[in-house]
Amino acid sequence: MKICRLLALVICFLPSWVAAQNRAALDFQFGAHQSGLIVKNPILQGEYIENLGYSAGLHFNYRIGDKTWLRSGVRYSVLGYKTPKKVLRWGTDFDPITGLPREDSIQILSQFIHNHRYFEIPILGHFNFTASKLAVYTEFGFSSNFYLNTENVYKKGSAVENRSIQKDPIANPLHFAVLGALGINYQLGNQNSLFFQTNIRRDISPGNDGKRSSSYLYSYGLDLGTRFLLN
């Protein structure tokens, strides 16, 4: 009796299972990018320059057409910026009588680096221009970005003087960004492939509370990943 029920269950779900063949896939992706900050305050423009960041993610892909997929998942992303190297004067560098910098004071370039860390959930449309073993594709969509913390680094000369990880009090706990990519997918076998893509990202809502000045992160870079079809 139990065998009959199991057989009936298999027969009922077999058409759905067959139809789902090669319609779902998992991919692992890692990338490096240049990121920067757009500040909606003329006074602060030019105060920050781009910095190197990275991202890593796991995505689920579902085929909705011959060349079209929906792609979503989770990513860990580091987006940041830094100040240009400048000579910072401390109180001990000035003569208390004349108020001028001491002649023996050493001019050392200093720099501040701010790396914001996010947990991201992207939703992307993926379209293959070709269906051959070597396929060119494009992606476009958006992501929800959940703020985790910020790494602040102070460099004096080429040495790191101070490094701390803390919550930025003016960071938004959630904001959104648009994403785009252009890449190449190479089919290694029936079930797996490698892909390489260029990517761009731009916040569409501010990453901070905007009380002093709204700021928007952006990035552009390269991703490398591998994809496995699920049968």
BAKEMI-155603 format. One record per residue (C-alpha): residue in one letter; x, y, z; residue number from 1; chain. Coordinates in steps of 0.001 Angstrom, whole numbers, padded with zeros to 6 digits, always signed. Example, Ala and Ser with C-alpha at 12.3 -4.5 7.8 and 13.67 -1.06 7.14 Angstrom:
@aa a; east +012300; north -004500; up +007800; i 1; ch A $
@aa s; east +013670; north -001060; up +007140; i 2; ch A $
This chain:
@aa m; east +000000; north +000000; up +000000; i 1; ch A $
@aa k; east +002810; north +002379; up +000907; i 2; ch A $
@aa i; east +004624; north +001496; up -002313; i 3; ch A $
@aa c; east +001487; north +002287; up -004334; i 4; ch A $
@aa r; east +001148; north +005679; up -002650; i 5; ch A $
@aa l; east +004790; north +006467; up -003306; i 6; ch A $
@aa l; east +004452; north +005414; up -006926; i 7; ch A $
@aa a; east +001346; north +007578; up -007362; i 8; ch A $
@aa l; east +003166; north +010534; up -005819; i 9; ch A $
@aa v; east +006112; north +010105; up -008178; i 10; ch A $
@aa i; east +003798; north +009855; up -011205; i 11; ch A $
@aa c; east +001953; north +013033; up -010174; i 12; ch A $
@aa f; east +005103; north +015105; up -009712; i 13; ch A $
@aa l; east +007150; north +013602; up -012560; i 14; ch A $
@aa p; east +005866; north +016036; up -015230; i 15; ch A $
@aa s; east +006741; north +019026; up -013012; i 16; ch A $
@aa w; east +010144; north +017551; up -012238; i 17; ch A $
@aa v; east +010906; north +016934; up -015921; i 18; ch A $
@aa a; east +009721; north +020444; up -016850; i 19; ch A $
@aa a; east +012059; north +021920; up -014236; i 20; ch A $
@aa q; east +015142; north +020223; up -015676; i 21; ch A $
@aa n; east +017900; north +022774; up -016343; i 22; ch A $
@aa r; east +015603; north +025596; up -015267; i 23; ch A $
@aa a; east +017375; north +026344; up -011989; i 24; ch A $
@aa a; east +021007; north +027008; up -011133; i 25; ch A $
@aa l; east +023229; north +028165; up -008285; i 26; ch A $
@aa d; east +026222; north +030423; up -008735; i 27; ch A $
@aa f; east +029091; north +031637; up -006594; i 28; ch A $
@aa q; east +030546; north +035049; up -007417; i 29; ch A $
@aa f; east +033521; north +037069; up -006217; i 30; ch A $
@aa g; east +034570; north +040503; up -007442; i 31; ch A $
@aa a; east +036766; north +043526; up -006894; i 32; ch A $
@aa h; east +035726; north +047101; up -007595; i 33; ch A $
@aa q; east +036577; north +050747; up -007282; i 34; ch A $
@aa s; east +034015; north +052550; up -005152; i 35; ch A $
@aa g; east +033436; north +056181; up -004322; i 36; ch A $
@aa l; east +031068; north +058654; up -002724; i 37; ch A $
@aa i; east +028798; north +061255; up -004292; i 38; ch A $
@aa v; east +028037; north +063991; up -001744; i 39; ch A $
@aa k; east +025129; north +066384; up -002306; i 40; ch A $
@aa n; east +027015; north +069256; up -000682; i 41; ch A $
@aa p; east +029212; north +071637; up -002753; i 42; ch A $
@aa i; east +031482; north +072257; up +000249; i 43; ch A $
@aa l; east +032366; north +068551; up +000569; i 44; ch A $
@aa q; east +032774; north +067811; up -003130; i 45; ch A $
@aa g; east +036353; north +066844; up -003909; i 46; ch A $
@aa e; east +037026; north +065855; up -000287; i 47; ch A $
@aa y; east +036844; north +062131; up -001064; i 48; ch A $
@aa i; east +038400; north +059894; up -003707; i 49; ch A $
@aa e; east +037764; north +056288; up -004760; i 50; ch A $
@aa n; east +038961; north +053247; up -002841; i 51; ch A $
@aa l; east +039299; north +049541; up -003631; i 52; ch A $
@aa g; east +036562; north +047209; up -002360; i 53; ch A $
@aa y; east +035198; north +043728; up -002981; i 54; ch A $
@aa s; east +032057; north +041585; up -002846; i 55; ch A $
@aa a; east +031175; north +037891; up -002619; i 56; ch A $
@aa g; east +027824; north +036226; up -003087; i 57; ch A $
@aa l; east +025671; north +033148; up -003603; i 58; ch A $
@aa h; east +022775; north +033398; up -006079; i 59; ch A $
@aa f; east +019828; north +031300; up -007210; i 60; ch A $
@aa n; east +018976; north +031484; up -010930; i 61; ch A $
@aa y; east +015641; north +030520; up -012500; i 62; ch A $
@aa r; east +015088; north +030276; up -016249; i 63; ch A $
@aa i; east +011952; north +032048; up -017496; i 64; ch A $
@aa g; east +012749; north +031841; up -021224; i 65; ch A $
@aa d; east +015215; north +030393; up -023732; i 66; ch A $
@aa k; east +017710; north +033160; up -023012; i 67; ch A $
@aa t; east +016250; north +034876; up -019957; i 68; ch A $
@aa w; east +016828; north +034159; up -016259; i 69; ch A $
@aa l; east +015833; north +035714; up -012948; i 70; ch A $
@aa r; east +018708; north +035932; up -010459; i 71; ch A $
@aa s; east +018664; north +036671; up -006749; i 72; ch A $
@aa g; east +020606; north +035747; up -003633; i 73; ch A $
@aa v; east +022786; north +037197; up -000906; i 74; ch A $
@aa r; east +026024; north +039181; up -001042; i 75; ch A $
@aa y; east +028582; north +040562; up +001349; i 76; ch A $
@aa s; east +029936; north +043828; up -000013; i 77; ch A $
@aa v; east +032553; north +046364; up +001078; i 78; ch A $
@aa l; east +032131; north +049850; up -000412; i 79; ch A $
@aa g; east +034310; north +052750; up +000613; i 80; ch A $
@aa y; east +036199; north +055910; up -000117; i 81; ch A $
@aa k; east +039174; north +057834; up +001253; i 82; ch A $
@aa t; east +040524; north +061329; up +001619; i 83; ch A $
@aa p; east +043402; north +062545; up -000557; i 84; ch A $
@aa k; east +046784; north +062431; up +001160; i 85; ch A $
@aa k; east +047331; north +065712; up +002985; i 86; ch A $
@aa v; east +049783; north +067198; up +005473; i 87; ch A $
@aa l; east +047994; north +067469; up +008797; i 88; ch A $
@aa r; east +049328; north +069917; up +011373; i 89; ch A $
@aa w; east +049027; north +069056; up +015044; i 90; ch A $
@aa g; east +049263; north +071476; up +017957; i 91; ch A $
@aa t; east +052843; north +070438; up +018720; i 92; ch A $
@aa d; east +053893; north +071421; up +015183; i 93; ch A $
@aa f; east +053338; north +075130; up +015916; i 94; ch A $
@aa d; east +055509; north +077551; up +017828; i 95; ch A $
@aa p; east +053427; north +078797; up +020811; i 96; ch A $
@aa i; east +054965; north +082283; up +020552; i 97; ch A $
@aa t; east +054807; north +083014; up +016819; i 98; ch A $
@aa g; east +051916; north +080696; up +016025; i 99; ch A $
@aa l; east +053816; north +079545; up +012943; i 100; ch A $
@aa p; east +054814; north +075936; up +012116; i 101; ch A $
@aa r; east +058107; north +074967; up +013700; i 102; ch A $
@aa e; east +061026; north +074771; up +011291; i 103; ch A $
@aa d; east +061929; north +071322; up +012567; i 104; ch A $
@aa s; east +058403; north +069923; up +012231; i 105; ch A $
@aa i; east +058158; north +066961; up +009872; i 106; ch A $
@aa q; east +055564; north +067118; up +007132; i 107; ch A $
@aa i; east +054002; north +063656; up +006910; i 108; ch A $
@aa l; east +051128; north +062875; up +004566; i 109; ch A $
@aa s; east +048037; north +061570; up +006327; i 110; ch A $
@aa q; east +044964; north +059829; up +004958; i 111; ch A $
@aa f; east +041599; north +058580; up +006252; i 112; ch A $
@aa i; east +039911; north +055511; up +004724; i 113; ch A $
@aa h; east +036272; north +054542; up +005348; i 114; ch A $
@aa n; east +035003; north +051103; up +004268; i 115; ch A $
@aa h; east +031275; north +050468; up +004711; i 116; ch A $
@aa r; east +030148; north +046853; up +004956; i 117; ch A $
@aa y; east +026764; north +045657; up +003699; i 118; ch A $
@aa f; east +024627; north +042552; up +003479; i 119; ch A $
@aa e; east +022859; north +042820; up +000112; i 120; ch A $
@aa i; east +019902; north +041080; up -001544; i 121; ch A $
@aa p; east +019979; north +041665; up -005335; i 122; ch A $
@aa i; east +017162; north +040965; up -007805; i 123; ch A $
@aa l; east +018380; north +040854; up -011398; i 124; ch A $
@aa g; east +017121; north +040110; up -014878; i 125; ch A $
@aa h; east +019703; north +038115; up -016864; i 126; ch A $
@aa f; east +019564; north +037967; up -020688; i 127; ch A $
@aa n; east +021859; north +035914; up -022942; i 128; ch A $
@aa f; east +022438; north +037454; up -026370; i 129; ch A $
@aa t; east +023642; north +034076; up -027680; i 130; ch A $
@aa a; east +022865; north +030459; up -026748; i 131; ch A $
@aa s; east +026200; north +028950; up -027746; i 132; ch A $
@aa k; east +028916; north +027459; up -025527; i 133; ch A $
@aa l; east +030416; north +030945; up -025224; i 134; ch A $
@aa a; east +027519; north +033285; up -024453; i 135; ch A $
@aa v; east +027483; north +037056; up -024080; i 136; ch A $
@aa y; east +024947; north +038352; up -021566; i 137; ch A $
@aa t; east +023745; north +041436; up -019753; i 138; ch A $
@aa e; east +022084; north +041954; up -016368; i 139; ch A $
@aa f; east +020103; north +044759; up -014817; i 140; ch A $
@aa g; east +018258; north +045123; up -011533; i 141; ch A $
@aa f; east +018455; north +046544; up -008035; i 142; ch A $
@aa s; east +019547; north +045539; up -004540; i 143; ch A $
@aa s; east +018407; north +046089; up -000979; i 144; ch A $
@aa n; east +021449; north +046962; up +001132; i 145; ch A $
@aa f; east +021492; north +046316; up +004876; i 146; ch A $
@aa y; east +024199; north +048245; up +006709; i 147; ch A $
@aa l; east +026504; north +046225; up +008999; i 148; ch A $
@aa n; east +029395; north +048435; up +010147; i 149; ch A $
@aa t; east +032274; north +050658; up +009010; i 150; ch A $
@aa e; east +036016; north +050113; up +009127; i 151; ch A $
@aa n; east +037875; north +053403; up +009697; i 152; ch A $
@aa v; east +041595; north +053516; up +008953; i 153; ch A $
@aa y; east +044016; north +056364; up +009662; i 154; ch A $
@aa k; east +047299; north +056198; up +007753; i 155; ch A $
@aa k; east +050300; north +058343; up +008557; i 156; ch A $
@aa g; east +052766; north +058160; up +005733; i 157; ch A $
@aa s; east +052630; north +054538; up +004536; i 158; ch A $
@aa a; east +051942; north +053078; up +007975; i 159; ch A $
@aa v; east +048539; north +052423; up +009555; i 160; ch A $
@aa e; east +048333; north +054458; up +012761; i 161; ch A $
@aa n; east +044849; north +053441; up +013813; i 162; ch A $
@aa r; east +042157; north +050986; up +012688; i 163; ch A $
@aa s; east +038686; north +050637; up +014171; i 164; ch A $
@aa i; east +035378; north +048962; up +013296; i 165; ch A $
@aa q; east +032188; north +050595; up +014506; i 166; ch A $
@aa k; east +028657; north +051582; up +013558; i 167; ch A $
@aa d; east +028339; north +054885; up +011714; i 168; ch A $
@aa p; east +025642; north +056795; up +013656; i 169; ch A $
@aa i; east +024349; north +058561; up +010524; i 170; ch A $
@aa a; east +024280; north +055475; up +008255; i 171; ch A $
@aa n; east +020887; north +054306; up +007002; i 172; ch A $
@aa p; east +020153; north +050735; up +008154; i 173; ch A $
@aa l; east +018587; north +050048; up +004734; i 174; ch A $
@aa h; east +018969; north +051716; up +001370; i 175; ch A $
@aa f; east +018690; north +050715; up -002311; i 176; ch A $
@aa a; east +020916; north +050660; up -005390; i 177; ch A $
@aa v; east +020641; north +049889; up -009117; i 178; ch A $
@aa l; east +022955; north +047259; up -010614; i 179; ch A $
@aa g; east +024134; north +046442; up -014127; i 180; ch A $
@aa a; east +026576; north +044016; up -015721; i 181; ch A $
@aa l; east +027909; north +042889; up -019106; i 182; ch A $
@aa g; east +029676; north +039550; up -019230; i 183; ch A $
@aa i; east +030689; north +036288; up -020884; i 184; ch A $
@aa n; east +029542; north +032807; up -019818; i 185; ch A $
@aa y; east +031598; north +029771; up -020876; i 186; ch A $
@aa q; east +029955; north +026344; up -020644; i 187; ch A $
@aa l; east +032421; north +023815; up -019198; i 188; ch A $
@aa g; east +030074; north +020828; up -019314; i 189; ch A $
@aa n; east +026403; north +019914; up -019209; i 190; ch A $
@aa q; east +025987; north +021122; up -015647; i 191; ch A $
@aa n; east +028515; north +023869; up -014910; i 192; ch A $
@aa s; east +029984; north +027009; up -016425; i 193; ch A $
@aa l; east +032317; north +029907; up -015663; i 194; ch A $
@aa f; east +031393; north +033551; up -016078; i 195; ch A $
@aa f; east +033298; north +036819; up -016150; i 196; ch A $
@aa q; east +031637; north +040225; up -016096; i 197; ch A $
@aa t; east +032104; north +043941; up -015706; i 198; ch A $
@aa n; east +029695; north +045578; up -013281; i 199; ch A $
@aa i; east +028390; north +048961; up -012196; i 200; ch A $
@aa r; east +026449; north +049989; up -009105; i 201; ch A $
@aa r; east +024826; north +053249; up -007977; i 202; ch A $
@aa d; east +022784; north +054076; up -004877; i 203; ch A $
@aa i; east +019298; north +055376; up -005624; i 204; ch A $
@aa s; east +018598; north +056235; up -001992; i 205; ch A $
@aa p; east +021109; north +057891; up +000359; i 206; ch A $
@aa g; east +023362; north +055730; up +002487; i 207; ch A $
@aa n; east +023111; north +058202; up +005391; i 208; ch A $
@aa d; east +020294; north +059992; up +007202; i 209; ch A $
@aa g; east +020752; north +063148; up +005105; i 210; ch A $
@aa k; east +020543; north +065565; up +008035; i 211; ch A $
@aa r; east +023819; north +067232; up +007121; i 212; ch A $
@aa s; east +024219; north +066117; up +003508; i 213; ch A $
@aa s; east +022913; north +063153; up +001530; i 214; ch A $
@aa s; east +025578; north +060810; up +000178; i 215; ch A $
@aa y; east +025402; north +058050; up -002441; i 216; ch A $
@aa l; east +027889; north +055230; up -002989; i 217; ch A $
@aa y; east +028839; north +053964; up -006433; i 218; ch A $
@aa s; east +031208; north +051314; up -007768; i 219; ch A $
@aa y; east +032490; north +049696; up -010970; i 220; ch A $
@aa g; east +034583; north +046567; up -011264; i 221; ch A $
@aa l; east +035041; north +042949; up -012352; i 222; ch A $
@aa d; east +033414; north +039710; up -011178; i 223; ch A $
@aa l; east +034398; north +036073; up -011618; i 224; ch A $
@aa g; east +032088; north +033187; up -010815; i 225; ch A $
@aa t; east +030953; north +029633; up -011441; i 226; ch A $
@aa r; east +027406; north +028377; up -012065; i 227; ch A $
@aa f; east +025890; north +024902; up -011531; i 228; ch A $
@aa l; east +022639; north +023692; up -013078; i 229; ch A $
@aa l; east +020257; north +021940; up -010679; i 230; ch A $
@aa n; east +018532; north +018784; up -011931; i 231; ch A $
